[in-house]
Amino acid sequence: MKAAFRLDKRRKKEKRSIFWGEPIVDPFLLDDLEKVSEPVDHTFVPDSFQIEALELIKEHDVLVCAPTGSGKTWIATQAIHMYFQQGKKIWYASPLKALSNSIYNQFIQEFGPYKCGIITGDRKENPEAPVIVGTTEILRNQLYDVMHQGTSLEADLIIMDEAHYMNDPERGVVWEETLIYTPARVRLLLLSATISNAEEIAGWLKEIRGTEVKIVKSEKRPVPLRLISILPNGTLVPFDTDKGLNPKIKKIAGLGYGKINYGSIIAYLRELNLLPAIFFLKSRKDCDDALFSCPPSKINPEIKGRLKQELNRFLRYYPHLKDHKHLSILVNCRVASHHAGHLPYWKLLVEHMMNKGLLEAIFSTSTVAAGVNFPARTVVLVQSDRFNGHEFVDLTATEFHQMTGRAGRRGKDNIGFVLIFLGAHQNPYLIHKLSHSPPEPVMSQIYINFSMVLNLLLSHEPDDIKELLEHSFARYQERLLYGKISNWLWKSFKRHLRFLKQTGFVDKENRLTSDGIWASKLRIDHPLLIAEAIRKGAMNRLSPEELAGSIAPFVWDRTQDISFGIDEIPDMKRFRKIFRKILKSIKQIKELKRKRGFDNPSLVFPVGVAIYLWAKGFDWDVILRMIPMDEGDMASLVMRTVDHLRQITNLKDTHPELASSAKEAIDLIMREPFYVGGKNS
């Protein structure tokens, strides 16, 4: 990065507006802009890397590394057809529930409804089908079960989509566990975005599975990509040249435009036929605020008719969206915001409309880049940093490639564009560096947690677990990087084991006690706290509504402060008493965890009140008026509470009354507007 360039993210913005007239195009871009149109020939012809992957999966485990949008899902569907013909079963694991739902709907169309099933935290349909779609956590849990029961996983092929999620700090451990526990007889097909250490991952898998892993790489994007920028005078220029960053951009780097008018940018791109576009913005608020700078779109009658037809069809399934605050903007301006603060079915509508080509622009946080499938002709980056929940940090090469990978639609575009908007929070030197850098290598994210220890002790002696942990990617990478192996993973396991012995979940012979056996079924973030409340009787004889409200504080992991007045809410005296009883029951084990250096969640009472009221039948809008929470966060809170309640239903043999209450609680809170019984649009 140029030493002379210093990006002050909080500098005073220059008071300049961006209302450009007719676009002025740099001559170097004329050839690229002439390519802007849909391909004449829509015949699908598989690329050589796709054909190679299908040949190799017949005899080997396969790791496919290819750019976003290059057709990795096509490889998966053809492999499934191949295995179907042999009468074999397939497990398709994805990182997100939304992505699992999308893949499931796609597979129903491809293979028929009777051959497909889905298992996620909130859906379980046709679980005996020959192809199962689900989240990686569900697959990992099934592997726990078969290890305990001494049976075999009912799958001959496991397809792991978005396999680079192994690099995720919070959830990568689940991917690594799944790969460690999967029997060598089960074929693996790993689908990943481009990663820089594919050979290292393949070497690790070969070592722990004893089978050769073939790597299939494709560096070529199916649709070529061009980085562009707009100068303050409205001239469209290449972002870089053969010699590096465009000198015209160097002259104005860091000056900024002041407040961004997104309507003007969309109008500019419309003139050049560069829509639809995805704008990646830094916050949910920025995404929602951007909508109001977009004027009504001039819609031709054909598109207007299609939009109205698709919208009416969608609203028949999800009528609660008729009152959504952004619906009129979507219809009249053909733009929408898409982020975690929105209801799941609103996001589904936005994705549906974008994929149908009926929207001109989406304003989204970077979450869209990591799994939701709706590419566009143009991606717009307005800053070179992102907020990580605590502070602003520079984009990584992986994040940059994930976002820009959404530009250019296979079969719909001859060329894709990334508009680097030269605003006050844009560092063009960093962007130029990232555009020429490979994604960061995947690093092991494995760590020991209590749920893992309890479940491994169900089926293994500690010495066997030590050997199992030696199969971790972390141990493999330590040996390659440092030439020696650390025992930190085993030491962490023993530390957790000592705590479980001290608290009565494991006996002196390293066997699970009766409490430890049923606690192992609570495959959640903080199983010991909920298990302690259960065995101390703090959750006895709770109504389904009270149980739902009591579980909710254990799932809340946001940093925002939640508080509201509850004086006028009925039954609050009893519910507060229940909450205090639960806190008292777990006080000792929380204190012991703290002394031993283990984390404890902050149990927030108002969060429990929100779910309690929802279970009691209070209106969604009424609750959101009481609580300073985005509706998407409220929906996420409900879904995570449901996940935890489902774990409690697994205790039907030891705690039948509690399990029954948990099942009733799920039925009470799984309702509109965020859940509509798994209907497909």
C-alpha positions as CSV (number, residue, x, y, z in Angstrom):
1,M,0.0,0.0,0.0
2,K,1.3,3.5,-0.8
3,A,2.8,5.1,2.3
4,A,1.7,8.5,1.1
5,F,-2.0,7.4,1.2
6,R,-3.6,7.5,4.6
7,L,-7.3,6.7,4.9
8,D,-8.9,8.7,7.7
9,K,-12.2,6.9,8.0
10,R,-13.6,9.7,10.1
11,R,-12.3,12.7,8.2
12,K,-14.7,15.6,7.5
13,K,-16.6,14.9,4.3
14,E,-16.5,17.3,1.4
15,K,-19.8,18.8,0.7
16,R,-20.2,17.6,-2.9
17,S,-23.2,15.9,-4.3
18,I,-23.1,13.2,-7.0
19,F,-25.7,14.1,-9.6
20,W,-24.1,13.2,-12.9
21,G,-25.5,13.9,-16.2
22,E,-25.1,11.7,-19.2
23,P,-22.2,9.3,-18.6
24,I,-18.8,10.1,-20.1
25,V,-17.0,6.9,-20.9
26,D,-13.2,6.5,-21.0
27,P,-12.3,5.1,-24.5
28,F,-10.5,2.1,-22.8
29,L,-13.9,0.9,-21.6
30,L,-15.8,1.1,-24.8
31,D,-15.0,-2.5,-25.9
32,D,-16.2,-3.8,-22.5
33,L,-19.4,-1.9,-22.6
34,E,-20.2,-3.2,-26.1
35,K,-20.2,-6.7,-24.6
36,V,-23.0,-5.8,-22.2
37,S,-25.9,-7.9,-23.2
38,E,-27.3,-11.4,-22.6
39,P,-25.5,-14.2,-24.4
40,V,-27.1,-15.2,-27.7
41,D,-26.6,-18.9,-27.1
42,H,-28.1,-20.0,-23.8
43,T,-27.1,-23.7,-24.3
44,F,-25.4,-24.9,-21.2
45,V,-22.0,-26.5,-21.9
46,P,-20.2,-27.9,-18.8
47,D,-16.7,-26.6,-18.3
48,S,-13.8,-29.0,-18.3
49,F,-13.4,-28.7,-14.5
50,Q,-17.0,-29.8,-14.0
51,I,-16.6,-32.8,-16.2
52,E,-13.3,-33.7,-14.5
53,A,-14.9,-33.5,-11.0
54,L,-17.7,-35.9,-12.1
55,E,-15.2,-38.4,-13.4
56,L,-13.0,-38.3,-10.3
57,I,-15.9,-38.7,-7.8
58,K,-16.5,-42.2,-9.2
59,E,-13.3,-43.4,-7.5
60,H,-12.0,-40.7,-5.2
61,D,-12.9,-38.0,-2.6
62,V,-12.9,-34.7,-4.5
63,L,-12.2,-31.1,-3.4
64,V,-13.5,-28.6,-6.0
65,C,-12.2,-25.1,-5.7
66,A,-13.7,-22.6,-8.2
67,P,-14.9,-19.0,-8.2
68,T,-18.4,-18.0,-7.0
69,G,-21.0,-18.6,-9.6
70,S,-18.9,-21.0,-11.7
71,G,-21.3,-23.9,-11.5
72,K,-20.3,-26.0,-8.5
73,T,-24.0,-26.9,-7.7
74,W,-24.2,-28.4,-11.2
75,I,-21.5,-30.8,-10.2
76,A,-23.4,-31.8,-7.1
77,T,-26.7,-32.5,-9.0
78,Q,-24.9,-34.6,-11.6
79,A,-23.1,-36.6,-8.8
80,I,-26.4,-37.2,-7.1
81,H,-27.9,-38.5,-10.3
82,M,-25.0,-40.8,-10.6
83,Y,-25.4,-42.1,-7.1
84,F,-29.2,-42.5,-7.5
85,Q,-28.6,-44.8,-10.4
86,Q,-26.6,-47.0,-8.1
87,G,-29.3,-47.0,-5.4
88,K,-27.1,-45.1,-3.0
89,K,-27.9,-42.3,-0.5
90,I,-26.6,-38.8,-0.4
91,W,-26.2,-36.2,2.4
92,Y,-25.9,-32.5,1.2
93,A,-24.6,-30.3,3.9
94,S,-24.8,-26.5,3.7
95,P,-23.8,-23.8,6.2
96,L,-27.1,-21.9,6.4
97,K,-30.7,-22.8,6.9
98,A,-31.7,-20.4,4.2
99,L,-29.3,-22.0,1.7
100,S,-30.5,-25.5,2.8
101,N,-34.1,-24.5,2.0
102,S,-33.1,-23.0,-1.3
103,I,-31.1,-26.1,-2.3
104,Y,-33.9,-28.4,-1.1
105,N,-36.5,-26.5,-3.3
106,Q,-34.0,-26.8,-6.2
107,F,-33.5,-30.5,-5.7
108,I,-37.3,-31.2,-5.5
109,Q,-37.6,-29.7,-9.0
110,E,-34.6,-31.8,-10.2
111,F,-35.2,-35.1,-8.5
112,G,-38.8,-35.1,-7.4
113,P,-40.3,-34.5,-3.9
114,Y,-40.3,-38.2,-2.9
115,K,-36.5,-38.5,-3.3
116,C,-35.6,-35.5,-1.3
117,G,-35.7,-34.7,2.4
118,I,-34.6,-31.8,4.6
119,I,-33.4,-31.6,8.2
120,T,-32.5,-28.2,9.7
121,G,-33.1,-26.7,13.1
122,D,-36.7,-25.9,12.2
123,R,-37.6,-28.3,9.4
124,K,-37.7,-32.1,9.3
125,E,-39.4,-33.4,6.2
126,N,-39.0,-36.9,4.5
127,P,-35.9,-37.8,6.6
128,E,-35.8,-41.3,5.1
129,A,-35.4,-40.0,1.5
130,P,-32.3,-41.0,-0.5
131,V,-31.0,-37.5,-0.6
132,I,-31.0,-35.4,2.5
133,V,-30.3,-31.6,2.6
134,G,-29.5,-30.0,5.9
135,T,-27.1,-27.9,7.9
136,T,-23.6,-29.2,8.7
137,E,-24.5,-29.1,12.4
138,I,-27.3,-31.6,11.9
139,L,-24.9,-33.9,10.0
140,R,-22.3,-33.6,12.8
141,N,-25.0,-34.5,15.3
142,Q,-26.0,-37.6,13.3
143,L,-22.3,-38.7,13.3
144,Y,-22.3,-38.3,17.1
145,D,-25.4,-40.6,17.2
146,V,-24.0,-43.4,15.0
147,M,-20.7,-43.4,17.0
148,H,-22.7,-43.8,20.2
149,Q,-25.1,-46.4,18.8
150,G,-22.3,-48.3,17.0
151,T,-24.2,-48.1,13.8
152,S,-23.4,-46.7,10.3
153,L,-24.3,-43.3,8.8
154,E,-27.0,-43.8,6.2
155,A,-25.0,-42.1,3.4
156,D,-22.7,-43.2,0.6
157,L,-21.8,-39.6,-0.5
158,I,-21.5,-36.5,1.5
159,I,-21.5,-33.2,-0.4
160,M,-20.2,-30.3,1.7
161,D,-21.2,-27.0,0.1
162,E,-19.2,-23.8,1.0
163,A,-16.5,-26.0,2.4
164,H,-14.3,-22.9,3.0
165,Y,-16.6,-22.3,6.0
166,M,-14.1,-24.5,7.8
167,N,-12.3,-21.1,8.2
168,D,-15.2,-19.5,10.1
169,P,-14.0,-18.7,13.6
170,E,-17.3,-19.6,15.3
171,R,-18.6,-22.5,13.1
172,G,-15.5,-23.9,11.4
173,V,-15.2,-26.4,14.3
174,V,-18.3,-28.1,13.1
175,W,-16.9,-28.6,9.6
176,E,-13.7,-30.0,11.0
177,E,-15.5,-32.3,13.4
178,T,-17.7,-33.6,10.6
179,L,-14.7,-34.4,8.4
180,I,-12.9,-36.2,11.2
181,Y,-15.9,-38.3,12.2
182,T,-17.0,-39.3,8.7
183,P,-16.1,-42.9,7.9
184,A,-13.7,-43.5,5.1
185,R,-16.2,-45.7,3.2
186,V,-18.4,-42.5,2.7
187,R,-17.3,-40.6,-0.4
188,L,-16.6,-36.9,0.1
189,L,-17.4,-34.1,-2.5
190,L,-16.2,-30.8,-1.1
191,L,-17.4,-27.6,-2.9
192,S,-15.5,-24.5,-2.1
193,A,-14.7,-21.0,-3.3
194,T,-11.2,-20.5,-4.4
195,I,-8.7,-21.2,-1.5
196,S,-5.0,-20.9,-1.5
197,N,-4.1,-24.1,0.5
198,A,-6.3,-26.7,-1.2
199,E,-3.3,-29.1,-1.3
200,E,-2.9,-28.8,2.4
201,I,-6.5,-29.7,3.1
202,A,-6.3,-32.6,0.7
203,G,-3.1,-33.9,2.4
204,W,-4.8,-33.7,5.8
205,L,-7.9,-35.6,4.6
206,K,-5.7,-38.3,2.9
207,E,-3.8,-38.8,6.2
208,I,-6.8,-39.2,8.4
209,R,-9.0,-41.1,6.0
210,G,-6.5,-43.2,4.2
211,T,-8.0,-42.4,0.8
212,E,-6.6,-40.1,-1.9
213,V,-8.3,-36.8,-2.3
214,K,-8.3,-35.3,-5.8
215,I,-8.2,-31.5,-6.2
216,V,-10.1,-29.9,-9.1
217,K,-9.3,-26.2,-9.6
218,S,-10.7,-23.6,-11.8
219,E,-9.3,-20.1,-11.7
220,K,-11.3,-18.9,-14.6
221,R,-14.5,-17.1,-14.0
222,P,-17.4,-18.2,-16.3
223,V,-18.1,-14.5,-16.8
224,P,-15.1,-12.1,-17.2
225,L,-14.9,-9.3,-14.6
226,R,-14.0,-5.6,-15.0
227,L,-13.3,-3.2,-12.2
228,I,-14.4,0.4,-12.9
229,S,-14.8,3.7,-11.1
230,I,-16.5,7.0,-11.7
231,L,-14.5,10.2,-11.4
232,P,-16.1,13.3,-9.7
233,N,-16.9,14.8,-13.1
234,G,-18.9,11.7,-14.0
235,T,-16.4,10.0,-16.3
236,L,-16.4,6.2,-16.1
237,V,-12.9,4.9,-16.1
238,P,-11.1,1.6,-15.6
239,F,-10.1,1.1,-12.0
240,D,-6.7,-0.3,-12.9
241,T,-4.5,-0.6,-16.0
242,D,-1.7,-3.0,-17.1
243,K,0.7,-1.0,-15.0
244,G,-1.3,-0.8,-11.8
245,L,-3.9,1.5,-10.2
246,N,-5.3,4.0,-12.7
247,P,-3.3,7.3,-12.3
248,K,-6.6,9.3,-12.6
249,I,-7.8,7.5,-9.5
250,K,-4.5,8.1,-7.6
251,K,-5.0,11.8,-8.0
252,I,-8.3,11.8,-6.2
253,A,-7.8,9.0,-3.7
254,G,-9.2,9.7,-0.3
255,L,-11.0,12.9,-1.2
256,G,-14.5,11.5,-1.1
257,Y,-17.9,12.7,-2.4
258,G,-19.7,13.5,0.8
259,K,-23.1,12.0,1.2
260,I,-23.8,9.3,-1.3
261,N,-27.0,9.6,-3.5
262,Y,-27.7,6.0,-4.5
263,G,-30.5,7.0,-6.8
264,S,-28.0,8.9,-8.9
265,I,-25.6,5.9,-9.1
266,I,-28.5,3.7,-10.1
267,A,-29.6,6.2,-12.8
268,Y,-26.0,6.4,-14.1
269,L,-25.7,2.6,-14.3
270,R,-29.1,2.4,-15.9
271,E,-27.9,4.6,-18.7
272,L,-25.0,2.2,-19.4
273,N,-27.2,-0.9,-19.1
274,L,-25.2,-2.0,-16.1
275,L,-28.1,-3.1,-13.9
276,P,-29.1,-5.0,-11.9
277,A,-26.6,-4.1,-9.1
278,I,-25.8,-5.2,-5.6
279,F,-24.5,-2.5,-3.3
280,F,-22.5,-3.7,-0.3
281,L,-22.9,-1.3,2.5
282,K,-21.4,-1.3,6.0
283,S,-24.6,-1.5,8.2
284,R,-28.2,-2.4,8.2
285,K,-29.2,1.2,8.7
286,D,-27.2,2.3,5.7
287,C,-29.0,-0.4,3.6
288,D,-32.4,0.8,4.7
289,D,-31.6,4.5,4.4
290,A,-30.3,4.0,0.9
291,L,-33.8,3.1,-0.3
292,F,-35.0,6.6,0.3
293,S,-32.6,8.2,-2.2
294,C,-34.1,6.1,-5.0
295,P,-36.9,7.7,-7.0
296,P,-39.6,5.7,-8.6
297,S,-38.4,3.6,-11.6
298,K,-39.8,4.0,-15.1
299,I,-41.1,0.5,-15.6
300,N,-42.1,-0.7,-19.0
301,P,-45.5,-2.5,-19.1
302,E,-44.0,-5.9,-19.6
303,I,-41.8,-5.8,-16.5
304,K,-44.5,-4.1,-14.5
305,G,-46.9,-6.9,-15.4
306,R,-44.4,-9.6,-14.5
307,L,-43.5,-7.9,-11.2
308,K,-47.1,-7.7,-10.2
309,Q,-47.8,-11.3,-11.2
310,E,-44.8,-12.6,-9.2
311,L,-45.6,-10.4,-6.2
312,N,-49.2,-11.5,-6.1
313,R,-48.1,-15.2,-6.4
314,F,-45.6,-14.7,-3.5
315,L,-48.1,-12.9,-1.3
316,R,-50.6,-15.6,-1.6
317,Y,-48.2,-17.8,0.3
318,Y,-47.0,-15.1,2.7
319,P,-49.8,-12.6,3.1
320,H,-48.3,-11.0,6.2
321,L,-45.7,-9.3,3.9
322,K,-48.5,-7.1,2.4
323,D,-47.9,-4.7,5.2
324,H,-44.1,-4.6,5.1
325,K,-42.8,-1.1,5.4
326,H,-40.6,-1.5,2.3
327,L,-43.1,-3.1,-0.1
328,S,-44.2,0.0,-1.9
329,I,-40.5,0.9,-2.5
330,L,-39.8,-2.5,-3.9
331,V,-42.8,-2.2,-6.3
332,N,-42.4,1.5,-7.3
333,C,-38.6,1.9,-7.2
334,R,-37.5,-1.7,-7.9
335,V,-34.9,-1.6,-5.1
336,A,-34.8,-3.4,-1.8
337,S,-32.5,-3.9,1.2
338,H,-31.4,-7.3,2.3
339,H,-29.8,-8.0,5.7
340,A,-30.2,-9.9,8.9
341,G,-32.5,-7.3,10.4
342,H,-35.3,-8.3,8.0
343,L,-37.7,-11.2,8.4
344,P,-36.7,-14.4,6.6
345,Y,-39.6,-14.3,4.2
346,W,-39.0,-10.7,3.3
347,K,-35.4,-11.7,2.3
348,L,-36.8,-14.7,0.4
349,L,-39.1,-12.3,-1.5
350,V,-36.1,-10.0,-2.3
351,E,-34.0,-13.0,-3.5
352,H,-36.9,-14.3,-5.6
353,M,-37.5,-10.9,-7.3
354,M,-33.8,-10.4,-7.9
355,N,-33.4,-13.8,-9.5
356,K,-36.4,-13.1,-11.7
357,G,-34.7,-10.0,-13.0
358,L,-37.4,-7.7,-11.6
359,L,-35.3,-5.5,-9.3
360,E,-32.7,-2.9,-10.4
361,A,-30.7,-2.9,-7.2
362,I,-30.2,-4.5,-3.8
363,F,-28.6,-2.8,-0.8
364,S,-27.0,-5.4,1.4
365,T,-24.5,-6.1,4.1
366,S,-21.6,-8.4,3.4
367,T,-23.7,-11.4,4.6
368,V,-25.1,-11.8,1.1
369,A,-21.7,-12.6,-0.3
370,A,-21.4,-15.7,1.9
371,G,-24.0,-18.1,0.6
372,V,-27.2,-16.4,-0.8
373,N,-27.4,-16.9,-4.5
374,F,-28.5,-13.9,-6.5
375,P,-25.7,-12.5,-8.7
376,A,-26.1,-9.3,-10.6
377,R,-24.5,-7.6,-13.6
378,T,-22.7,-5.1,-11.3
379,V,-21.4,-5.1,-7.8
380,V,-20.9,-1.7,-6.1
381,L,-18.3,-1.4,-3.3
382,V,-18.6,1.9,-1.4
383,Q,-16.0,1.2,1.3
384,S,-12.8,-0.9,1.7
385,D,-13.5,-1.8,5.3
386,R,-16.3,-3.5,7.2
387,F,-17.6,-3.4,10.8
388,N,-16.8,-6.7,12.6
389,G,-19.1,-6.1,15.5
390,H,-16.5,-4.2,17.5
391,E,-14.6,-1.9,15.1
392,F,-13.9,-1.2,11.5
393,V,-11.4,-3.5,9.9
394,D,-10.0,-3.7,6.3
395,L,-11.6,-6.2,4.0
396,T,-9.6,-9.4,3.5
397,A,-8.9,-10.9,0.1
398,T,-11.4,-13.7,0.8
399,E,-14.2,-11.2,1.6
400,F,-13.4,-9.1,-1.4
401,H,-13.5,-12.1,-3.8
402,Q,-16.8,-13.3,-2.2
403,M,-18.4,-9.9,-2.8
404,T,-17.1,-9.3,-6.3
405,G,-17.9,-12.9,-7.2
406,R,-21.6,-11.9,-7.3
407,A,-20.9,-9.7,-10.4
408,G,-21.7,-11.3,-13.8
409,R,-24.5,-13.9,-14.2
410,R,-23.7,-17.1,-16.0
411,G,-26.0,-17.5,-18.9
412,K,-27.3,-13.9,-18.5
413,D,-24.1,-11.7,-18.9
414,N,-21.2,-11.7,-21.2
415,I,-19.2,-9.6,-18.7
416,G,-19.6,-8.5,-15.1
417,F,-18.6,-5.2,-13.5
418,V,-17.4,-4.1,-10.0
419,L,-17.8,-0.4,-9.4
420,I,-15.3,0.9,-6.9
421,F,-17.1,4.0,-5.6
422,L,-14.4,6.5,-4.6
423,G,-16.0,7.7,-1.4
424,A,-14.5,8.9,1.9
425,H,-14.2,5.4,3.2
426,Q,-12.6,3.8,0.2
427,N,-9.0,3.0,0.0
428,P,-8.3,2.3,-3.7
429,Y,-4.7,1.1,-3.0
430,L,-6.1,-1.6,-0.7
431,I,-8.8,-2.6,-3.2
432,H,-6.2,-2.9,-6.0
433,K,-4.0,-5.1,-3.8
434,L,-6.9,-7.3,-2.8
435,S,-8.0,-7.7,-6.4
436,H,-4.7,-9.2,-7.3
437,S,-4.3,-11.3,-4.1
438,P,-5.4,-14.9,-3.6
439,P,-7.9,-15.7,-0.8
440,E,-6.3,-16.3,2.6
441,P,-5.5,-19.9,3.4
442,V,-8.0,-21.9,5.4
443,M,-6.8,-22.4,9.0
444,S,-8.1,-24.8,11.6
445,Q,-10.8,-23.3,13.8
446,I,-11.2,-26.3,16.1
447,Y,-11.7,-25.9,19.8
448,I,-13.0,-28.0,22.6
449,N,-16.4,-27.4,24.1
450,F,-18.5,-29.2,26.7
451,S,-21.0,-30.5,24.1
452,M,-18.2,-32.1,22.1
453,V,-16.6,-33.7,25.2
454,L,-19.9,-35.1,26.5
455,N,-20.7,-36.6,23.1
456,L,-17.3,-38.1,22.5
457,L,-17.4,-39.7,26.0
458,L,-20.6,-41.4,25.0
459,S,-18.7,-43.7,22.6
460,H,-14.9,-43.3,23.3
461,E,-12.5,-43.7,26.2
462,P,-10.2,-40.7,26.8
463,D,-7.2,-42.4,25.1
464,D,-9.4,-43.0,22.0
465,I,-10.4,-39.3,22.1
466,K,-6.7,-38.3,22.3
467,E,-6.1,-40.3,19.1
468,L,-9.2,-38.8,17.5
469,L,-8.0,-35.2,18.3
470,E,-4.6,-36.1,16.7
471,H,-6.6,-36.3,13.4
472,S,-7.5,-32.6,13.6
473,F,-6.5,-30.2,10.9
474,A,-4.9,-28.0,13.7
475,R,-2.4,-30.8,14.5
476,Y,-1.6,-31.4,10.8
477,Q,-1.0,-27.6,10.2
478,E,1.2,-27.3,13.4
479,R,3.4,-30.1,12.1
480,L,3.7,-28.5,8.7
481,L,4.3,-25.0,9.9
482,Y,6.5,-25.6,12.9
483,G,7.8,-29.1,12.5
484,K,6.5,-30.1,15.9
485,I,3.1,-30.8,17.5
486,S,1.6,-29.0,20.5
487,N,-0.7,-30.8,22.9
488,W,-3.0,-27.8,23.4
489,L,-6.0,-29.5,22.1
490,W,-5.6,-32.5,24.4
491,K,-4.8,-30.3,27.3
492,S,-8.0,-28.4,26.6
493,F,-10.0,-31.6,26.5
494,K,-8.6,-32.7,29.9
495,R,-9.4,-29.3,31.3
496,H,-13.0,-29.7,30.2
497,L,-13.1,-33.3,31.5
498,R,-11.9,-32.2,35.0
499,F,-14.7,-29.7,35.1
500,L,-17.3,-32.3,34.1
501,K,-16.0,-34.6,36.9
502,Q,-16.1,-31.8,39.5
503,T,-19.8,-31.0,38.5
504,G,-21.0,-34.6,38.5
505,F,-21.5,-35.1,34.8
506,V,-18.6,-37.6,34.5
507,D,-17.5,-40.1,37.2
508,K,-14.0,-41.0,38.4
509,E,-13.6,-43.7,35.7
510,N,-14.2,-41.1,33.0
511,R,-17.6,-42.4,32.2
512,L,-20.7,-40.2,31.8
513,T,-22.9,-40.3,34.8
514,S,-26.7,-40.6,34.3
515,D,-26.8,-36.7,34.3
516,G,-24.0,-36.7,31.8
517,I,-25.8,-39.1,29.4
518,W,-28.9,-37.0,29.1
519,A,-26.9,-33.7,29.1
520,S,-25.0,-35.0,26.1
521,K,-28.3,-34.7,24.1
522,L,-28.2,-30.9,24.6
523,R,-26.1,-30.1,21.6
524,I,-26.1,-26.3,22.2
525,D,-23.6,-23.6,23.1
526,H,-24.1,-23.7,26.9
527,P,-25.3,-27.2,27.7
528,L,-24.1,-27.3,31.3
529,L,-26.0,-24.2,32.4
530,I,-29.3,-25.5,31.0
531,A,-28.6,-29.0,32.3
532,E,-27.9,-27.6,35.8
533,A,-31.1,-25.7,35.8
534,I,-32.9,-28.9,34.8
535,R,-31.3,-31.1,37.4
536,K,-31.9,-28.5,40.1
537,G,-35.6,-28.5,39.3
538,A,-35.7,-24.9,38.2
539,M,-37.6,-25.8,35.0
540,N,-40.0,-28.2,36.6
541,R,-43.7,-27.7,36.0
542,L,-43.3,-24.7,33.7
543,S,-45.9,-24.0,31.1
544,P,-44.8,-24.1,27.5
545,E,-44.9,-20.3,27.4
546,E,-42.8,-20.0,30.5
547,L,-40.3,-22.6,29.3
548,A,-39.8,-20.8,26.0
549,G,-39.2,-17.6,27.8
550,S,-36.8,-19.2,30.2
551,I,-34.7,-20.7,27.4
552,A,-34.4,-17.6,25.3
553,P,-31.8,-15.7,27.5
554,F,-29.4,-18.7,27.0
555,V,-29.4,-18.2,23.2
556,W,-28.9,-14.4,23.1
557,D,-25.4,-13.5,22.0
558,R,-25.7,-10.0,20.8
559,T,-23.8,-7.1,22.3
560,Q,-26.6,-4.6,22.1
561,D,-28.4,-3.6,25.4
562,I,-32.0,-4.7,25.5
563,S,-34.3,-3.0,28.1
564,F,-37.9,-1.9,28.2
565,G,-40.7,-1.1,30.6
566,I,-42.7,-4.2,31.7
567,D,-44.8,-2.8,34.5
568,E,-48.1,-3.1,32.5
569,I,-47.4,-6.6,31.1
570,P,-49.6,-9.2,32.7
571,D,-48.1,-12.2,34.6
572,M,-44.7,-10.5,34.8
573,K,-44.4,-11.1,38.5
574,R,-44.6,-14.9,38.1
575,F,-42.3,-14.9,35.1
576,R,-39.7,-12.7,36.9
577,K,-39.8,-15.2,39.8
578,I,-39.2,-18.1,37.5
579,F,-36.2,-16.3,35.9
580,R,-34.7,-15.5,39.3
581,K,-35.1,-19.2,40.4
582,I,-33.2,-20.3,37.2
583,L,-30.5,-17.8,37.9
584,K,-30.2,-19.0,41.5
585,S,-30.0,-22.6,40.4
586,I,-27.1,-22.0,38.1
587,K,-25.2,-19.5,40.2
588,Q,-22.8,-22.0,41.7
589,I,-21.8,-23.6,38.4
590,K,-21.5,-20.2,36.7
591,E,-19.1,-19.1,39.4
592,L,-17.1,-22.3,39.1
593,K,-16.9,-21.8,35.3
594,R,-15.7,-18.3,35.8
595,K,-13.0,-19.5,38.3
596,R,-11.9,-22.2,35.9
597,G,-11.6,-19.7,33.0
598,F,-14.7,-20.8,31.0
599,D,-17.0,-18.3,29.4
600,N,-20.6,-17.6,30.6
601,P,-23.3,-16.0,28.6
602,S,-25.0,-12.8,29.8
603,L,-28.5,-13.8,30.6
604,V,-30.8,-10.9,29.6
605,F,-34.2,-10.9,31.2
606,P,-36.0,-8.7,28.6
607,V,-35.0,-11.2,25.9
608,G,-36.9,-13.9,27.8
609,V,-39.9,-11.6,28.2
610,A,-40.0,-11.1,24.4
611,I,-40.2,-14.9,23.7
612,Y,-42.6,-15.4,26.7
613,L,-45.0,-12.8,25.3
614,W,-44.7,-14.2,21.7
615,A,-45.6,-17.7,23.1
616,K,-48.5,-16.1,24.9
617,G,-49.9,-14.9,21.6
618,F,-49.0,-11.3,21.7
619,D,-48.9,-9.6,18.3
620,W,-45.5,-9.4,16.6
621,D,-45.8,-5.7,16.0
622,V,-46.7,-5.0,19.7
623,I,-43.6,-6.9,20.9
624,L,-41.4,-5.0,18.5
625,R,-42.8,-1.7,19.7
626,M,-41.9,-2.7,23.3
627,I,-38.4,-3.9,22.5
628,P,-35.6,-2.0,20.7
629,M,-34.8,-4.9,18.3
630,D,-34.9,-5.4,14.6
631,E,-37.5,-7.8,13.4
632,G,-34.8,-10.0,11.9
633,D,-33.1,-10.2,15.3
634,M,-36.4,-11.1,16.9
635,A,-36.9,-13.8,14.3
636,S,-33.4,-15.1,14.9
637,L,-34.1,-15.2,18.6
638,V,-37.2,-17.2,18.0
639,M,-35.4,-19.7,15.7
640,R,-32.5,-20.2,18.1
641,T,-34.9,-20.7,21.0
642,V,-36.6,-23.3,18.9
643,D,-33.2,-25.0,18.2
644,H,-32.7,-25.2,21.9
645,L,-36.2,-26.4,22.7
646,R,-35.7,-29.2,20.1
647,Q,-32.7,-30.3,22.0
648,I,-34.8,-30.5,25.2
649,T,-37.4,-32.6,23.4
650,N,-34.6,-35.2,23.1
651,L,-34.9,-35.7,26.9
652,K,-38.2,-37.5,26.6
653,D,-36.9,-40.7,28.2
654,T,-35.5,-39.0,31.3
655,H,-37.6,-35.8,31.6
656,P,-40.9,-36.6,29.8
657,E,-42.9,-33.7,31.2
658,L,-40.2,-31.2,30.3
659,A,-39.7,-32.7,26.8
660,S,-43.5,-32.5,26.2
661,S,-43.6,-28.9,27.4
662,A,-40.7,-28.1,25.0
663,K,-42.6,-29.6,22.1
664,E,-45.7,-27.5,22.9
665,A,-43.5,-24.4,23.2
666,I,-42.1,-25.0,19.7
667,D,-45.6,-25.2,18.3
668,L,-46.6,-21.9,20.0
669,I,-43.7,-19.8,18.7
670,M,-43.3,-21.3,15.2
671,R,-45.8,-19.1,13.5
672,E,-46.2,-16.1,11.3
673,P,-44.8,-13.7,10.4
674,F,-41.4,-15.4,10.4
675,Y,-42.4,-19.0,9.9
676,V,-45.1,-20.2,7.5
677,G,-44.8,-24.0,7.8
678,G,-42.1,-24.5,5.2
679,K,-44.2,-23.4,2.2
680,N,-42.3,-23.0,-1.0
681,S,-42.7,-19.9,-3.1
